[in-house]
Amino acid sequence: MFTILMLGSGAFWTVTYLLIIRRSLLDRTYGMPLVALCANLSWELLFSFIYPPQIIQHIVNLIWFSLDVVILIQLLRYGPREFADLPKRVFYALVSLALATSFCAVLLVTVEFHDSGVYAAFGQNLMMSVLFIAMVYRRRSLRGQSMSIAMCKMLGTALASLAFYLYSPLSHRSVLLPFLSIAILVYDVIYVGMVSVQQRGATHKSKLASIQIERICSQDSDWRSYDCRHYSCGNGFPPLSAH
């Protein structure tokens, strides 16, 4: 059952990455917070090539790593637009520093806990959940984001949390992992709620814009009708002068 839950988690997270890539292309921005992406890439690099797990999880990690590389490319391409006050070289330097710091942090946490990356994975997941909320708040829109991304992200982590809570001896003797799982779920629910609010707001604004356009078109049509009645003499031309 543990394997089934983890496969479900892997599937939802894979769909999350694909949806982020698609949304980023459509909106011409990046769809994963910078630091969260750096932590993700670091974890996947470590547990795809340095500490490879059993074959099924190894394949999933390789898929995730490949998709996150695409998301990184989108960050490097579109990211400077989101940080317009920073010169490009400074932005790229910050990304490089974040990658180096994240890699060292994930590696050292793994060495410290001897846990095959479990604590690092749940810890960075909590950070990611908070940073997605911050991204919605900062952008004040759903650029690079969607309800599908929010739901798949939440379900992917929830299944992994359930798998470890029910079937992992590591979780049974830990007070930290259950806390991380609950905290992630709380922030993911908040994120889903914020996305829903933004979605409703965007729909309301779209309806208002449509109503305004209809009114303008209606007024324009009324004026055209008035001009026609005022000037036309039945043959489509203005009336001739009396002299």
C-alpha positions as CSV (number, residue, x, y, z in Angstrom):
1,M,0.0,0.0,0.0
2,F,2.9,2.3,0.7
3,T,4.1,1.9,-2.8
4,I,0.7,2.6,-4.3
5,L,0.3,5.8,-2.3
6,M,3.8,7.0,-3.3
7,L,3.1,6.2,-6.9
8,G,-0.1,8.3,-6.6
9,S,1.9,11.1,-5.1
10,G,4.5,10.8,-7.9
11,A,1.8,11.0,-10.5
12,F,0.1,14.1,-9.0
13,W,3.5,15.9,-8.7
14,T,4.4,15.0,-12.2
15,V,1.1,16.5,-13.4
16,T,1.8,19.5,-11.3
17,Y,5.2,20.1,-13.0
18,L,3.6,19.7,-16.4
19,L,0.8,22.1,-15.6
20,I,3.4,24.6,-14.3
21,I,5.4,24.4,-17.5
22,R,2.3,24.8,-19.6
23,R,0.9,27.8,-17.6
24,S,4.3,29.4,-17.6
25,L,4.5,29.2,-21.4
26,L,1.0,30.7,-21.8
27,D,1.6,33.5,-19.3
28,R,5.3,34.1,-20.2
29,T,6.5,33.9,-16.6
30,Y,7.8,31.3,-14.2
31,G,5.4,29.2,-12.2
32,M,7.4,27.9,-9.2
33,P,8.9,30.2,-6.6
34,L,12.7,30.7,-7.1
35,V,14.0,29.2,-3.8
36,A,11.5,26.4,-3.9
37,L,12.7,25.4,-7.4
38,C,16.3,25.5,-6.3
39,A,15.5,23.2,-3.3
40,N,13.5,20.9,-5.6
41,L,16.3,20.6,-8.1
42,S,18.9,20.0,-5.4
43,W,16.9,17.2,-3.8
44,E,16.2,15.6,-7.2
45,L,19.9,15.9,-8.3
46,L,21.0,14.2,-5.0
47,F,18.5,11.4,-5.1
48,S,18.7,10.8,-8.8
49,F,22.5,10.6,-9.3
50,I,24.3,10.7,-5.9
51,Y,22.0,8.7,-3.6
52,P,19.7,6.8,-6.0
53,P,16.9,5.0,-4.3
54,Q,15.1,1.8,-5.4
55,I,14.2,1.5,-9.0
56,I,10.6,2.9,-9.1
57,Q,11.4,6.0,-7.0
58,H,14.6,6.4,-9.0
59,I,12.6,6.6,-12.2
60,V,10.2,9.1,-10.7
61,N,13.1,11.2,-9.4
62,L,14.6,11.3,-12.9
63,I,11.3,12.4,-14.4
64,W,10.9,15.2,-11.8
65,F,14.5,16.3,-12.3
66,S,14.0,16.6,-16.1
67,L,10.8,18.6,-15.6
68,D,12.4,20.9,-13.0
69,V,15.2,21.6,-15.4
70,V,12.6,22.9,-17.9
71,I,11.0,25.0,-15.1
72,L,14.5,26.4,-14.3
73,I,15.0,27.4,-18.0
74,Q,11.6,29.2,-17.8
75,L,12.8,30.9,-14.6
76,L,16.0,32.1,-16.3
77,R,14.1,33.3,-19.3
78,Y,11.1,35.0,-17.7
79,G,12.4,35.7,-14.2
80,P,14.2,39.0,-14.9
81,R,10.8,40.5,-15.9
82,E,9.5,39.7,-12.4
83,F,12.5,41.4,-10.8
84,A,12.6,44.5,-13.1
85,D,14.5,46.5,-10.5
86,L,17.4,44.0,-10.6
87,P,20.0,43.9,-13.4
88,K,20.0,40.6,-15.2
89,R,23.5,39.6,-14.0
90,V,22.5,40.2,-10.4
91,F,19.3,38.1,-10.9
92,Y,21.3,35.3,-12.4
93,A,23.9,35.5,-9.6
94,L,21.1,35.2,-7.0
95,V,19.7,32.1,-8.8
96,S,23.2,30.6,-8.8
97,L,23.7,31.4,-5.1
98,A,20.2,29.9,-4.2
99,L,21.1,26.7,-6.1
100,A,24.4,26.3,-4.3
101,T,22.9,27.1,-0.9
102,S,19.9,24.7,-1.5
103,F,22.2,21.9,-2.6
104,C,24.4,22.2,0.5
105,A,21.4,22.5,2.8
106,V,19.7,19.4,1.4
107,L,22.9,17.4,1.4
108,L,23.8,18.3,5.0
109,V,20.2,17.6,6.3
110,T,20.4,14.2,4.6
111,V,23.8,13.4,6.2
112,E,22.7,14.7,9.6
113,F,19.5,12.6,9.7
114,H,20.6,9.6,7.7
115,D,17.0,9.3,6.3
116,S,17.4,9.1,2.5
117,G,16.1,12.6,2.1
118,V,12.8,12.3,3.8
119,Y,13.2,15.2,6.3
120,A,14.7,17.4,3.6
121,A,11.8,16.5,1.2
122,F,9.1,17.4,3.7
123,G,10.9,20.4,5.0
124,Q,11.3,21.9,1.6
125,N,7.7,21.0,0.8
126,L,6.6,23.2,3.7
127,M,8.8,26.0,2.5
128,M,7.3,25.6,-1.0
129,S,3.7,25.7,0.3
130,V,4.5,29.0,2.0
131,L,6.3,30.5,-1.0
132,F,3.4,29.6,-3.4
133,I,1.1,31.7,-1.1
134,A,3.6,34.5,-1.1
135,M,3.8,34.4,-4.9
136,V,0.0,34.7,-5.3
137,Y,0.0,37.6,-2.8
138,R,2.9,39.4,-4.6
139,R,1.6,39.0,-8.1
140,R,-2.0,39.8,-7.2
141,S,-3.0,37.5,-10.1
142,L,-2.9,33.9,-11.3
143,R,0.0,34.5,-13.7
144,G,1.9,31.2,-13.9
145,Q,-0.6,29.5,-11.5
146,S,-4.0,27.8,-11.7
147,M,-6.5,25.8,-9.6
148,S,-5.3,22.6,-11.3
149,I,-1.7,23.3,-10.1
150,A,-2.9,24.0,-6.6
151,M,-5.0,20.9,-6.3
152,C,-2.5,18.5,-7.8
153,K,0.2,19.9,-5.6
154,M,-1.9,19.5,-2.5
155,L,-3.0,15.9,-3.4
156,G,0.5,14.9,-4.3
157,T,1.9,15.9,-1.0
158,A,-1.1,14.6,1.0
159,L,-0.7,11.1,-0.5
160,A,3.0,11.1,0.4
161,S,2.2,12.3,4.0
162,L,-0.4,9.6,4.3
163,A,2.0,6.9,3.1
164,F,4.7,7.8,5.6
165,Y,2.2,8.4,8.5
166,L,0.6,4.9,8.0
167,Y,3.4,2.7,6.8
168,S,6.8,4.2,7.6
169,P,8.7,3.3,10.8
170,L,10.6,6.6,10.4
171,S,7.4,8.5,10.8
172,H,6.2,6.4,13.7
173,R,9.2,7.3,15.9
174,S,9.3,11.0,14.7
175,V,7.4,14.0,16.1
176,L,8.7,16.2,13.4
177,L,7.4,14.4,10.3
178,P,3.7,14.4,11.4
179,F,4.0,18.1,12.2
180,L,5.5,18.9,8.8
181,S,2.7,16.9,7.1
182,I,0.0,18.7,8.9
183,A,1.6,22.1,8.4
184,I,2.0,21.5,4.7
185,L,-1.6,20.5,4.3
186,V,-2.8,23.7,6.2
187,Y,-0.7,25.9,3.9
188,D,-1.8,24.0,0.8
189,V,-5.5,24.5,1.7
190,I,-4.8,28.2,2.2
191,Y,-3.1,28.4,-1.2
192,V,-6.1,26.7,-2.8
193,G,-8.4,29.2,-1.2
194,M,-6.3,32.1,-2.4
195,V,-6.2,30.8,-5.9
196,S,-10.0,30.4,-5.8
197,V,-10.4,34.0,-4.6
198,Q,-8.2,35.2,-7.4
199,Q,-10.1,33.1,-9.9
200,R,-13.4,34.5,-8.9
201,G,-12.0,38.0,-9.0
202,A,-10.7,37.5,-12.5
203,T,-14.1,36.1,-13.6
204,H,-15.9,39.1,-12.1
205,K,-13.6,41.5,-13.8
206,S,-14.0,39.7,-17.1
207,K,-17.8,40.0,-16.8
208,L,-17.6,43.7,-15.9
209,A,-15.4,44.3,-18.9
210,S,-17.8,42.4,-21.2
211,I,-20.8,44.5,-19.8
212,Q,-18.9,47.7,-20.4
213,I,-18.0,46.7,-24.0
214,E,-21.6,45.8,-24.7
215,R,-22.7,49.2,-23.4
216,I,-20.1,51.0,-25.5
217,C,-21.2,49.1,-28.5
218,S,-24.8,49.8,-27.8
219,Q,-24.2,53.5,-27.4
220,D,-22.1,53.5,-30.6
221,S,-25.0,51.7,-32.4
222,D,-27.5,54.3,-31.1
223,W,-25.3,57.1,-32.3
224,R,-25.0,55.5,-35.7
225,S,-28.7,55.1,-35.9
226,Y,-29.2,58.7,-35.0
227,D,-26.7,59.8,-37.6
228,C,-28.5,57.7,-40.2
229,R,-31.9,59.2,-39.3
230,H,-30.5,62.7,-39.3
231,Y,-28.6,62.6,-42.5
232,S,-30.0,59.9,-44.7
233,C,-32.6,60.5,-47.4
234,G,-33.2,56.9,-48.0
235,N,-30.5,56.1,-50.6
236,G,-27.5,56.0,-48.2
237,F,-26.4,59.6,-49.0
238,P,-26.8,62.8,-47.1
239,P,-29.5,65.1,-48.4
240,L,-28.5,67.5,-51.1
241,S,-28.2,71.2,-50.4
242,A,-31.3,73.4,-51.4
243,H,-29.1,75.4,-53.7
